[in-house]
């Protein structure tokens, strides 16, 4: 039987704060992801990755050349999976790899929308992010916002790769209207569903996000950063927000959301990002997380 899913690993922390998430793909494989996916999976190996290193030459967009190289390789790999008729599941790796996933769809001739399930929408740019980590800037580079690193924003056949109308944000734990990313979501008219809305009504929140992403009329990539989860419940995120845990979604809220968000015919790919296996107290944390995620997915 042909595999329904195509796994691509991206062992890169080039865009992260520090090293660690480059270990994610190997740990995810050891935890048995391929055997958990409904419909079976073919593993297409790893894109050549990059480990984070200090970048004194370009502090506002650290390791931009390596981030762009990894994203371009990811685009090639994703386009190959799509050409095989499989649904990509891309395992990272820091959040900047999603730029490559979207570019891969565009290269394949299937421009996607993006459902961004993340603790924040990653709308910073080198001009607005003091510490220069590009994994906080992925969506901004997909949109080609002013001040972005041209080598990353320009990896696809078109620039920008997305417009604000192609993006929906889900599960963010941003502050109120004074938060710069919240203001930008509003200015760009990007639909969003906050973590507070998910806490209040999981099915309703997920249905609103699904309606917004399906209104684009495009197949969509679902980006999932584990920092959307409460770190006290699932200690996997590379940069946990532990200032008053639990902040993020519970595992049950996330899996119930995914069951709604991935049930329709436009769900086209899943990207798992920012898993730092060094943060888990034991192997069961990652195994349980992957089993829960896989259990919420449709048969591809």
C-alpha positions, 0 to 999 in steps of 0.5 A: 500500500502506498504511504499516505504521509511523507516525512521530512526532517529538518535538523536545524537550530540556525534560526533559534535562540540557542542550540537544541531543536536541531535534535528534534527530528532524530528524537521524533523518529526514535519516538516512533512517529512513522508508525503512529501516522494514520495511513502509513508514512514514508520517511524521506530523510533529512534536509541538510540542517545547521546548528545555531552559532553566535553571529556577531556580523549580523546581530539583527538577523542571526545566521540568515544565510544558513536559515535561508539555505535550510529553508531552500532545501526544505522547499525542495524536499516538500515539493518532492513529497507533493510530487509523490502524491503524499501529504508532507509532515515536516519535523524540525527544527526551529520555526523558520523552516515553515518558510521553506514548507510554504515555498515548497508548495509554491514551487509545486504549483500549489500556493497554500494558505497558512494556519499558524498554531503557535504561542505567537504569530512570529511577525517580528522583523530584524528591525523590530526584534532586538535579539535577532532570532529568525524563528520569531520572524517566519511569518513576517518573511513569508509576507515580505514585511519591510525590514526582512532579510532578503535571502530568506524572504526571497527563497521561493519563486515569488516574493512575497510567498503569502499575503495577509489574507492567506494567514490565520493565527491560532492559540497565541498567548499575546498580551492585549492591544499594546502587544506589537504583534497583536497590533500588527495582526489587527493592522494586517487584518489577519484573522486570529483565535487566541489561547483565551478563546480556545480555553473558553470554547475549544470546538467553537474556537477551532471551527472559527479558525477552520472557517477562516482558513477555508475561506482562502480557497487554498489548501493549507499548511498547519504550522505547530510550534510546541510553545503553544502548549502549557510547558508545565503539561508538555515540557518540550518547547525550546523557549518555554514561557513559564511566567505563570504556567499554565499559560498555553493550551492543555494537551486536550485542548490542542488535540481537540483543536487539531481534530477539527482543524485537520478534518477538512479536505483542504488540510495539506501538510503539518509542520512540527517545530521547536521541539527541544528533547533536552527539556523533557524529563524522560522519553515518555513526554515526547512519545505521548505528545506524538501519539496524541497528535497522530491520534487527532490527524485524519487518514491522509 
